């Protein structure tokens, strides 16, 4: 757990979760993503999160309250050097991936850069914008090579995944409220307050469960069951006090995006569990 703690501080688990989530979307959309596409995605996600943390650490004039920001302040130059090396590797990998992904990545990357520059002023929309960008980013490798129309069930699964990301970000913002106040940083949580944030989070996860239930009426798949488990874990993280202590919510909240790997290593579910609506006629 101590080793994983440092992996979490460095956002390595977030990058791995993005790779696993990208494979999840490849499975949903029934497309094959090349290995170098996964590697590039993992590096880019790590670069985005590390850039955000380094910018926060650089902008703070005093020692940060949160351990994550203190870590980035203490090792700023080392992390900046690793950041530049990783950026160079990402540039090399650009010449090894499909043209469709490069084109889509350039367009999407422009939105990410804009987000990094203005996210400190978003306040009310930071979590929503972040969930849209994260979902779009992990879906990009599969989406860029997808050549068929998205079905209603695929769209529902994408929507559920995005709502899980939003729930995750809202929970993180809620539990970081005291740190944000001490660091004099504005966020949705500091503006709305604890009570309103609690209500917003519960509304978000109830809406997600309703969406999952609606999808289950039409078709219960292994992917849908997995998304349900991910959301239930987030609900437990939010509702049980144990997870709010010692930043445990960050470890478990980030780790849920590693769960889709179970779809690739677990045996298939029995046909009796995977229900599909009868075909017409």
The 8 nearest C-alpha neighbors of each residue, nearest first, counted from 0:
[[1, 3, 2, 4, 5, 6, 250, 7],
 [2, 0, 4, 3, 5, 6, 7, 8],
 [1, 3, 4, 0, 5, 6, 7, 8],
 [4, 2, 6, 0, 5, 1, 7, 250],
 [3, 5, 1, 7, 2, 6, 0, 8],
 [6, 4, 8, 7, 3, 2, 9, 1],
 [5, 7, 3, 9, 11, 4, 8, 12],
 [6, 8, 10, 4, 5, 9, 12, 3],
 [9, 7, 5, 67, 10, 6, 4, 70],
 [8, 10, 6, 7, 11, 5, 49, 12],
 [11, 9, 7, 13, 12, 8, 6, 45],
 [12, 10, 14, 6, 13, 9, 7, 15],
 [11, 13, 15, 14, 10, 7, 16, 6],
 [12, 14, 16, 10, 11, 15, 253, 17],
 [13, 15, 41, 17, 11, 45, 16, 12],
 [16, 14, 12, 18, 17, 13, 41, 19],
 [17, 15, 256, 257, 13, 19, 14, 18],
 [16, 18, 20, 14, 15, 19, 137, 21],
 [19, 17, 21, 15, 20, 16, 41, 37],
 [18, 20, 16, 22, 21, 17, 257, 260],
 [19, 21, 23, 17, 22, 18, 16, 137],
 [22, 20, 137, 18, 24, 23, 19, 138],
 [21, 23, 25, 19, 20, 24, 26, 18],
 [24, 22, 20, 26, 21, 25, 259, 19],
 [25, 23, 27, 21, 26, 22, 138, 28],
 [24, 26, 22, 141, 30, 28, 23, 27],
 [25, 27, 29, 23, 24, 28, 22, 30],
 [28, 26, 24, 25, 29, 23, 153, 222],
 [27, 29, 25, 26, 30, 24, 141, 145],
 [30, 28, 26, 27, 25, 31, 24, 145],
 [29, 31, 25, 28, 141, 145, 32, 26],
 [32, 30, 25, 33, 29, 141, 26, 144],
 [31, 33, 141, 140, 30, 36, 34, 25],
 [32, 34, 36, 35, 31, 37, 96, 97],
 [35, 33, 37, 36, 38, 32, 39, 96],
 [36, 34, 38, 37, 33, 39, 96, 92],
 [35, 37, 39, 34, 33, 38, 96, 40],
 [36, 38, 40, 34, 35, 39, 18, 41],
 [39, 37, 35, 41, 40, 36, 42, 34],
 [40, 38, 36, 42, 41, 37, 89, 35],
 [41, 39, 37, 43, 38, 42, 44, 36],
 [42, 40, 14, 38, 44, 39, 43, 18],
 [41, 43, 45, 39, 40, 44, 46, 38],
 [42, 44, 46, 40, 45, 41, 39, 47],
 [45, 43, 47, 41, 46, 14, 42, 40],
 [44, 46, 42, 14, 48, 43, 47, 49],
 [47, 45, 43, 49, 44, 48, 50, 42],
 [48, 46, 44, 50, 45, 49, 43, 51],
 [47, 49, 51, 45, 50, 46, 44, 52],
 [48, 50, 52, 46, 51, 47, 45, 53],
 [51, 49, 53, 47, 48, 52, 46, 54],
 [50, 52, 48, 54, 49, 53, 47, 55],
 [53, 51, 55, 49, 54, 50, 56, 48],
 [54, 52, 56, 50, 55, 51, 49, 57],
 [55, 53, 57, 51, 52, 56, 50, 58],
 [54, 56, 52, 58, 53, 57, 51, 59],
 [57, 55, 53, 72, 59, 54, 58, 68],
 [56, 58, 54, 55, 59, 53, 72, 60],
 [57, 59, 55, 56, 54, 60, 53, 61],
 [60, 58, 56, 61, 57, 55, 63, 62],
 [59, 61, 58, 62, 57, 56, 63, 182],
 [62, 60, 59, 63, 182, 64, 58, 56],
 [61, 63, 69, 64, 60, 59, 72, 68],
 [64, 62, 69, 65, 68, 61, 59, 182],
 [65, 63, 178, 66, 62, 182, 69, 181],
 [64, 66, 67, 68, 63, 69, 178, 70],
 [65, 67, 69, 68, 70, 64, 63, 8],
 [68, 66, 70, 65, 8, 69, 71, 52],
 [67, 69, 71, 70, 65, 66, 56, 63],
 [70, 68, 72, 66, 63, 71, 67, 73],
 [71, 69, 67, 73, 68, 72, 66, 74],
 [70, 72, 68, 75, 74, 69, 73, 56],
 [71, 73, 69, 75, 56, 70, 74, 68],
 [74, 72, 70, 71, 75, 69, 76, 68],
 [75, 73, 71, 77, 72, 76, 78, 70],
 [74, 76, 72, 71, 78, 77, 73, 79],
 [77, 75, 79, 78, 74, 80, 73, 72],
 [78, 76, 80, 79, 74, 75, 81, 82],
 [77, 79, 81, 75, 80, 76, 82, 74],
 [78, 80, 82, 76, 77, 81, 75, 83],
 [79, 81, 77, 83, 82, 78, 76, 84],
 [82, 80, 78, 84, 83, 79, 85, 77],
 [81, 83, 79, 85, 80, 84, 78, 86],
 [82, 84, 86, 80, 85, 81, 79, 87],
 [83, 85, 81, 87, 86, 82, 80, 88],
 [86, 84, 88, 82, 87, 83, 81, 89],
 [85, 87, 83, 89, 84, 88, 82, 90],
 [88, 86, 84, 90, 89, 85, 83, 91],
 [89, 87, 85, 91, 90, 86, 92, 84],
 [88, 90, 86, 92, 87, 91, 39, 85],
 [89, 91, 87, 93, 88, 92, 86, 94],
 [90, 92, 88, 93, 89, 94, 87, 95],
 [93, 91, 89, 95, 94, 90, 88, 39],
 [94, 92, 90, 91, 95, 96, 89, 101],
 [93, 95, 92, 91, 96, 90, 97, 101],
 [96, 94, 92, 93, 35, 97, 91, 36],
 [97, 95, 93, 94, 36, 35, 98, 92],
 [96, 98, 99, 100, 101, 95, 36, 94],
 [97, 99, 101, 100, 102, 96, 103, 94],
 [100, 98, 102, 97, 101, 143, 103, 144],
 [99, 101, 103, 143, 98, 97, 102, 104],
 [102, 100, 104, 98, 99, 103, 105, 97],
 [103, 101, 99, 105, 104, 100, 98, 106],
 [102, 104, 100, 106, 101, 105, 107, 99],
 [105, 103, 101, 107, 102, 106, 108, 100],
 [106, 104, 108, 102, 107, 103, 101, 109],
 [107, 105, 103, 109, 104, 108, 102, 110],
 [106, 108, 104, 110, 109, 105, 103, 111],
 [109, 107, 111, 105, 110, 106, 104, 112],
 [108, 110, 112, 107, 106, 111, 105, 113],
 [109, 111, 113, 107, 108, 112, 114, 106],
 [112, 110, 108, 114, 113, 109, 115, 107],
 [113, 111, 115, 109, 114, 110, 108, 116],
 [112, 114, 110, 116, 111, 115, 117, 109],
 [115, 113, 111, 117, 118, 112, 116, 110],
 [116, 114, 112, 113, 118, 117, 111, 51],
 [115, 117, 113, 114, 118, 112, 119, 111],
 [116, 118, 114, 119, 120, 115, 113, 121],
 [119, 117, 121, 120, 114, 115, 116, 125],
 [120, 118, 117, 121, 122, 185, 116, 125],
 [119, 121, 118, 117, 122, 185, 125, 186],
 [120, 122, 118, 125, 124, 119, 123, 117],
 [121, 123, 186, 187, 120, 124, 125, 185],
 [124, 122, 187, 121, 125, 186, 126, 190],
 [123, 125, 127, 121, 126, 122, 128, 187],
 [124, 126, 128, 121, 127, 122, 129, 123],
 [127, 125, 129, 128, 124, 168, 130, 169],
 [128, 126, 130, 124, 129, 125, 165, 131],
 [129, 127, 131, 125, 130, 126, 124, 132],
 [128, 130, 126, 132, 127, 131, 125, 133],
 [129, 131, 133, 165, 127, 164, 132, 128],
 [132, 130, 128, 134, 129, 133, 135, 127],
 [133, 131, 135, 129, 130, 134, 136, 128],
 [134, 132, 136, 130, 135, 131, 129, 137],
 [135, 133, 131, 136, 137, 132, 161, 138],
 [134, 136, 132, 138, 133, 137, 139, 131],
 [135, 137, 133, 139, 138, 134, 132, 107],
 [138, 136, 21, 134, 139, 17, 135, 20],
 [137, 139, 135, 136, 21, 141, 24, 142],
 [138, 140, 142, 136, 141, 137, 143, 135],
 [141, 139, 143, 142, 138, 100, 32, 36],
 [142, 140, 25, 139, 143, 144, 138, 145],
 [141, 143, 139, 145, 144, 140, 138, 28],
 [142, 144, 100, 140, 141, 99, 145, 139],
 [145, 143, 142, 141, 146, 99, 140, 30],
 [144, 146, 142, 143, 147, 141, 30, 28],
 [147, 145, 144, 148, 143, 142, 30, 149],
 [148, 146, 145, 149, 28, 150, 144, 29],
 [147, 149, 150, 146, 145, 28, 151, 153],
 [148, 150, 153, 147, 154, 151, 28, 152],
 [149, 151, 153, 152, 154, 148, 155, 147],
 [150, 152, 154, 153, 155, 149, 156, 148],
 [153, 151, 155, 154, 150, 156, 214, 218],
 [152, 154, 156, 150, 155, 151, 149, 157],
 [155, 153, 157, 151, 152, 156, 158, 150],
 [156, 154, 158, 152, 157, 153, 159, 151],
 [155, 157, 159, 153, 158, 154, 160, 152],
 [156, 158, 154, 160, 155, 159, 153, 161],
 [157, 159, 155, 161, 156, 160, 154, 162],
 [160, 158, 162, 156, 161, 157, 155, 207],
 [159, 161, 163, 157, 162, 158, 156, 164],
 [160, 162, 164, 158, 163, 159, 134, 130],
 [161, 163, 165, 159, 164, 160, 207, 166],
 [164, 162, 166, 160, 161, 165, 230, 167],
 [163, 165, 167, 161, 130, 162, 166, 168],
 [166, 164, 162, 168, 130, 167, 163, 169],
 [167, 165, 163, 169, 164, 168, 203, 162],
 [166, 168, 164, 170, 165, 169, 163, 171],
 [169, 167, 171, 165, 170, 166, 126, 172],
 [168, 170, 172, 166, 171, 167, 173, 165],
 [171, 169, 173, 167, 172, 168, 166, 174],
 [170, 172, 168, 174, 169, 173, 175, 167],
 [171, 173, 169, 175, 170, 174, 188, 168],
 [174, 172, 170, 176, 175, 171, 188, 169],
 [173, 175, 171, 176, 172, 170, 243, 177],
 [176, 174, 172, 178, 173, 177, 171, 179],
 [175, 177, 179, 173, 178, 174, 189, 188],
 [178, 176, 180, 179, 175, 181, 174, 189],
 [179, 177, 181, 175, 180, 176, 64, 182],
 [180, 178, 184, 182, 176, 177, 181, 183],
 [179, 181, 183, 177, 182, 178, 184, 176],
 [180, 182, 178, 183, 179, 177, 64, 184],
 [183, 181, 179, 180, 184, 178, 64, 63],
 [184, 182, 180, 181, 179, 185, 178, 59],
 [185, 183, 179, 182, 180, 186, 181, 119],
 [184, 186, 189, 122, 183, 179, 190, 187],
 [187, 185, 122, 189, 188, 190, 184, 123],
 [186, 188, 123, 190, 122, 189, 191, 185],
 [189, 187, 191, 186, 190, 192, 173, 176],
 [190, 188, 186, 192, 187, 191, 176, 185],
 [189, 191, 187, 188, 192, 186, 185, 122],
 [192, 190, 188, 195, 189, 187, 196, 193],
 [193, 191, 189, 188, 195, 190, 194, 196],
 [192, 194, 196, 195, 197, 188, 173, 191],
 [193, 195, 197, 196, 192, 198, 191, 199],
 [196, 194, 198, 197, 193, 192, 191, 199],
 [197, 195, 199, 193, 198, 194, 200, 188],
 [198, 196, 194, 200, 195, 199, 193, 201],
 [197, 199, 195, 201, 196, 200, 202, 194],
 [198, 200, 196, 202, 197, 201, 195, 203],
 [201, 199, 203, 197, 202, 198, 196, 169],
 [202, 200, 198, 204, 203, 199, 205, 197],
 [201, 203, 199, 205, 200, 204, 206, 198],
 [204, 202, 200, 206, 201, 205, 166, 199],
 [203, 205, 207, 201, 206, 202, 208, 166],
 [204, 206, 208, 202, 207, 203, 201, 209],
 [207, 205, 209, 203, 204, 208, 202, 210],
 [206, 208, 204, 210, 205, 209, 162, 211],
 [209, 207, 211, 205, 210, 206, 212, 204],
 [210, 208, 212, 206, 207, 211, 213, 205],
 [209, 211, 207, 213, 208, 212, 206, 214],
 [210, 212, 208, 214, 209, 213, 215, 207],
 [213, 211, 215, 209, 214, 210, 208, 216],
 [212, 214, 210, 216, 211, 215, 209, 217],
 [213, 215, 211, 212, 216, 217, 218, 210],
 [216, 214, 219, 212, 218, 217, 213, 211],
 [217, 215, 213, 214, 218, 212, 219, 276],
 [218, 216, 215, 214, 276, 275, 219, 213],
 [217, 219, 275, 215, 274, 216, 214, 220],
 [220, 218, 215, 274, 273, 223, 275, 221],
 [221, 219, 223, 273, 222, 218, 224, 274],
 [220, 222, 224, 223, 225, 268, 219, 273],
 [223, 221, 225, 220, 224, 226, 262, 27],
 [222, 224, 226, 220, 225, 221, 227, 219],
 [225, 223, 227, 221, 226, 222, 228, 220],
 [224, 226, 228, 222, 227, 223, 221, 229],
 [227, 225, 229, 223, 228, 224, 230, 222],
 [226, 228, 224, 230, 225, 229, 231, 223],
 [227, 229, 231, 225, 226, 230, 232, 224],
 [230, 228, 226, 232, 227, 231, 255, 225],
 [229, 231, 233, 227, 232, 228, 163, 234],
 [232, 230, 234, 228, 233, 229, 227, 235],
 [233, 231, 235, 229, 230, 234, 236, 228],
 [234, 232, 236, 230, 231, 235, 237, 229],
 [235, 233, 231, 237, 232, 236, 238, 230],
 [234, 236, 232, 238, 237, 233, 239, 231],
 [237, 235, 233, 242, 234, 239, 238, 248],
 [236, 238, 234, 235, 239, 233, 170, 242],
 [237, 239, 235, 236, 234, 240, 242, 233],
 [240, 238, 241, 235, 236, 237, 242, 243],
 [239, 241, 243, 242, 238, 244, 237, 236],
 [242, 240, 239, 243, 244, 247, 236, 248],
 [243, 241, 247, 248, 236, 244, 240, 239],
 [242, 244, 240, 248, 241, 246, 247, 174],
 [243, 245, 242, 246, 241, 247, 240, 248],
 [246, 244, 247, 243, 242, 248, 241, 249],
 [245, 247, 248, 244, 249, 243, 242, 250],
 [248, 246, 242, 250, 249, 245, 244, 243],
 [249, 247, 242, 251, 246, 252, 250, 243],
 [250, 248, 252, 247, 251, 246, 253, 171],
 [249, 251, 247, 253, 248, 252, 254, 7],
 [252, 250, 254, 248, 253, 249, 255, 247],
 [253, 251, 249, 248, 254, 250, 255, 167],
 [252, 254, 251, 250, 255, 249, 13, 256],
 [255, 253, 251, 256, 257, 252, 250, 12],
 [256, 254, 257, 258, 253, 229, 252, 251],
 [257, 255, 16, 254, 258, 253, 20, 259],
 [256, 258, 16, 255, 254, 259, 19, 260],
 [257, 259, 260, 255, 256, 261, 254, 229],
 [260, 258, 261, 262, 257, 23, 19, 20],
 [259, 261, 258, 262, 263, 19, 257, 264],
 [262, 260, 259, 264, 263, 265, 258, 257],
 [263, 261, 260, 259, 265, 264, 221, 222],
 [262, 264, 261, 260, 265, 259, 266, 23],
 [265, 263, 261, 262, 266, 260, 267, 259],
 [264, 266, 261, 262, 263, 267, 260, 268],
 [267, 265, 268, 264, 262, 263, 261, 269],
 [268, 266, 265, 269, 221, 262, 270, 264],
 [267, 269, 270, 266, 272, 221, 273, 271],
 [270, 268, 271, 272, 267, 273, 266, 274],
 [269, 271, 273, 272, 268, 274, 267, 220],
 [270, 272, 269, 273, 274, 268, 275, 219],
 [273, 271, 270, 269, 274, 268, 219, 220],
 [274, 272, 219, 220, 270, 271, 275, 269],
 [273, 275, 219, 218, 272, 271, 276, 220],
 [274, 276, 218, 277, 217, 273, 219, 220],
 [275, 277, 217, 278, 218, 274, 216, 279],
 [278, 276, 275, 279, 280, 274, 217, 218],
 [277, 279, 280, 276, 275, 217, 218, 274],
 [280, 278, 277, 276, 275, 217, 218, 274],
 [279, 278, 277, 276, 275, 217, 274, 218]]
